[in-house]
Every structure is written in C-alpha cells, then in structure tokens.
C-alpha cells in the first residue's frame, strides 16, 4: 500500500523516511570530512557533492511534508505522557532542522561570493550578499544547527530502539508499515 492507513505507514512514507535518513547520515559524514579540509581545486568536488546532497535532503523533507498533507501518517503508538510529547517535539524539531540546515548552508555558500551549484550543472540564486561577516555567521549557524540535529537524531534512534525493545512496535511499523 502506497498511502498511509489509520494504523500503518505506507510505502511512500517509509521510502521518504529511510531515504532521508541515508542522505542525512551521508551528509553528516561528508560535512565532518570537509570541515577539516582546506578548500582547493582537489577538494572542490567534495564541497559540490555536499551542496548537491544538501539540496536532495531539502527536496526530500519538502516532499515528505507535502506527502503528509496528502496522506497523513498514523498517530503515534503509546500513551500520551511526557515521553510522548517529548518525542513529538523532537520530531517537529528534526523537521525544522532538516529545512533550516540546507538553507543556512546555501546562505553561507552565497556569502562566499562563489556560485552555488547543484550537481555541477545548475546555478542557484544567492540568498545573501557576499561578505566575510555573513559567511562566518551563516556557516557558524549551519554548524550549530547540524550539531543539534545530530543530538536529536541520536535521541530519536535511541527512543525507537527502546520502544521496540519494550515491544510497542514503533520501529517495526516504520520498517514494515505495520506492527506485527
């Protein structure tokens, strides 16, 4: 089943979830790698790859939001206590960060004065005027938000494993679409 049901995640939601997860992990690894590099002709392609994957993450999260408007996900499992509301807040924060991080990267790249290119083919319009102060600000914000995302994703994963070990079926439902 492609669409979400009242108690199950459809195939589209699961593909968007796991595809986003794979791209985010790749981005985090690549971002950590390029943070330690001196920009140069031999490493320029890594920066281009990071930008391209960043826009892919942005496209996937926008697609996921759009899909959830068309096919709302089933309600979360479990009681509506403090842990439930903390998990909901973390989900919303992850969505917000998956929107904000690519945009801050785009702004930081724009501030360098160098064209922001996707897949070495499409030039995007700059979001901000070139300046060293803007470049430092946007890339610092990009870094802070990315670290916050890493923390929230870690908590999200730990929470999913904990709930699965407790037998509530949350992780199984995101893997198979349904519990059991």
C-alpha positions as CSV (number, residue, x, y, z in Angstrom):
1,X,0.0,0.0,0.0
2,X,1.5,3.4,-1.0
3,X,-0.6,5.6,1.2
4,X,-0.7,5.7,5.0
5,X,-3.5,4.0,6.7
6,X,-5.1,4.6,10.1
7,X,-2.6,2.3,11.8
8,X,0.2,1.9,9.3
9,X,2.8,3.7,7.3
10,X,2.5,3.4,3.6
11,X,5.4,2.6,1.3
12,X,5.9,6.3,0.2
13,X,6.3,7.5,3.8
14,X,8.7,4.7,4.6
15,X,10.8,5.4,1.5
16,X,10.9,9.1,2.3
17,X,11.9,8.4,5.9
18,X,14.7,5.9,5.2
19,X,15.9,7.8,2.1
20,X,16.2,11.0,4.2
21,X,18.0,9.0,6.9
22,X,20.6,7.7,4.5
23,X,21.2,11.1,3.0
24,X,21.4,12.8,6.4
25,X,24.0,10.3,7.6
26,X,26.0,10.7,4.3
27,X,25.8,14.5,4.8
28,X,26.9,14.3,8.4
29,X,29.9,12.1,7.4
30,X,30.8,14.3,4.4
31,X,30.3,17.5,6.4
32,X,32.6,16.3,9.1
33,X,35.2,15.4,6.5
34,X,35.1,18.7,4.6
35,X,35.2,20.7,7.8
36,X,38.8,19.6,8.3
37,X,39.8,20.3,4.7
38,X,41.4,23.3,3.2
39,X,39.3,24.3,0.1
40,X,41.2,23.8,-3.0
41,X,41.0,22.5,-6.6
42,X,41.5,18.9,-5.4
43,X,38.7,19.1,-2.8
44,X,36.2,21.4,-4.6
45,X,34.2,18.4,-5.8
46,X,33.5,17.3,-2.2
47,X,32.0,20.7,-1.4
48,X,29.9,20.4,-4.6
49,X,28.8,17.0,-3.5
50,X,27.8,18.2,-0.1
51,X,25.7,21.0,-1.6
52,X,24.1,18.7,-4.0
53,X,23.2,16.2,-1.3
54,X,22.0,19.0,1.0
55,X,19.5,20.1,-1.7
56,X,18.4,16.5,-2.0
57,X,17.7,16.4,1.7
58,X,15.8,19.7,1.4
59,X,13.8,18.2,-1.5
60,X,13.0,15.0,0.4
61,X,11.9,16.8,3.5
62,X,9.6,19.1,1.4
63,X,8.3,16.0,-0.4
64,X,7.7,14.4,3.0
65,X,5.8,17.4,4.3
66,X,3.7,17.5,1.1
67,X,3.1,13.8,1.3
68,X,1.9,14.0,4.9
69,X,-0.6,16.7,3.8
70,X,-1.9,14.3,1.1
71,X,-1.6,11.1,3.2
72,X,-1.4,11.9,6.9
73,X,0.7,9.5,8.9
74,X,-1.0,7.2,11.5
75,X,-1.0,8.5,15.1
76,X,2.0,7.5,17.3
77,X,1.7,4.4,19.4
78,X,1.7,4.5,23.2
79,X,0.2,6.6,25.9
80,X,0.1,10.4,25.8
81,X,2.5,11.1,28.7
82,X,5.6,13.3,28.9
83,X,7.7,10.9,26.8
84,X,5.1,11.1,24.0
85,X,5.2,14.9,24.0
86,X,9.0,15.0,24.1
87,X,9.1,12.7,21.1
88,X,6.6,14.9,19.2
89,X,8.6,18.0,20.0
90,X,11.8,16.2,18.8
91,X,10.1,15.2,15.5
92,X,9.0,18.7,14.8
93,X,12.5,20.0,15.7
94,X,14.1,17.4,13.3
95,X,11.7,18.6,10.5
96,X,12.6,22.2,11.2
97,X,16.3,21.5,11.3
98,X,16.1,19.5,8.0
99,X,14.7,22.7,6.4
100,X,17.0,25.2,8.2
101,X,20.3,23.4,7.8
102,X,20.3,23.3,3.9
103,X,19.1,26.9,3.9
104,X,21.9,28.1,6.2
105,X,24.4,26.2,4.1
106,X,23.0,27.9,1.0
107,X,23.2,31.3,2.7
108,X,26.8,30.6,3.8
109,X,27.8,29.5,0.4
110,X,26.1,32.5,-1.2
111,X,28.0,34.8,1.2
112,X,31.3,33.5,-0.2
113,X,30.5,35.2,-3.5
114,X,31.1,31.9,-5.3
115,X,28.2,30.5,-7.4
116,X,26.1,27.8,-5.6
117,X,25.9,24.9,-8.0
118,X,23.8,21.7,-7.8
119,X,25.2,18.6,-9.5
120,X,27.8,20.8,-11.2
121,X,25.0,21.8,-13.5
122,X,22.5,24.3,-12.1
123,X,23.4,27.6,-10.5
124,X,21.2,28.7,-7.7
125,X,20.5,32.4,-6.9
126,X,22.3,33.7,-3.9
127,X,20.3,34.1,-0.7
128,X,22.6,36.8,0.8
129,X,25.1,39.4,-0.4
130,X,28.7,38.3,-0.3
131,X,30.6,39.3,2.8
132,X,33.0,37.7,5.2
133,X,30.8,38.5,8.2
134,X,27.8,36.9,6.6
135,X,29.8,33.9,5.5
136,X,31.1,33.4,9.1
137,X,27.6,33.9,10.6
138,X,25.7,31.5,8.3
139,X,28.3,28.8,8.4
140,X,28.5,29.0,12.2
141,X,24.7,28.8,12.4
142,X,24.9,25.8,9.9
143,X,27.4,24.1,12.2
144,X,25.4,24.7,15.4
145,X,22.1,23.5,13.8
146,X,23.9,20.4,12.4
147,X,25.2,19.5,15.9
148,X,21.7,19.9,17.3
149,X,20.4,17.7,14.5
150,X,23.0,15.0,15.4
151,X,21.9,15.1,19.0
152,X,18.2,14.9,18.2
153,X,18.7,12.1,15.6
154,X,20.7,10.1,18.2
155,X,17.8,10.6,20.7
156,X,15.3,9.7,18.0
157,X,17.1,6.4,17.2
158,X,17.6,5.5,20.9
159,X,14.0,6.2,21.6
160,X,12.9,4.0,18.6
161,X,15.2,1.1,19.8
162,X,14.0,1.5,23.4
163,X,10.3,1.4,22.3
164,X,11.0,-1.6,20.1
165,X,12.7,-3.5,22.9
166,X,9.7,-2.7,25.1
167,X,7.6,-4.4,22.4
168,X,5.4,-1.5,21.2
169,X,6.1,-2.0,17.5
170,X,7.1,1.6,16.6
171,X,10.3,0.6,14.8
172,X,8.6,-2.4,13.2
173,X,5.9,-0.2,11.9
174,X,8.4,2.2,10.2
175,X,10.2,-0.8,8.7
176,X,7.2,-3.0,7.6
177,X,4.4,-0.4,7.6
178,X,2.5,-2.1,10.3
179,X,3.1,-3.7,13.7
180,X,3.3,-7.4,13.9
